[in-house]
Amino acid sequence: MRTEARGGLALTDGSFKFPLGVKCWPRKTNVRMWRGWDEGAVLDIRAVKSIGARAVRLFAGQDFVSASGDLSQQLERLRWLLDRLGDNGMAGFVTLLVGHMSGRNWAESFSHQ
């Protein structure tokens, strides 16, 4: 499955499909998913798919960047997660900013905390 932008549309495998989706945080680690990475707990894709979602919005926020500024491990994790979504016929959309989420304002900073 390949999702791409063409003009103002997002196409999946070359055709438009309404991307019904959800924002998604793992139950176990919630907004600290990158810091507390656990492949087994990151995302229950089957549960998300069972409610009819075809897309997941992922957040590469402040925990995405390590203290050293190295992104290689996180990019490997992101690729793994996007591949698992694709294997299940779902798209993943990554956003770099996490602002107001679930009643709390999160810093829009990439500094390690």
Buried (B, 14 or more C-beta within 10 A) or exposed (E): EEBEEEEEEBBBEEEEBEBEBEEBBBEEBEBBBBBBBEEEEBBEBEEBBEEEBBBBBBBBBBBBBBEEEEEEEBEEBBEEBBEBBBEBEBBBBEEEEBEEBEEEEBEEEBEEE
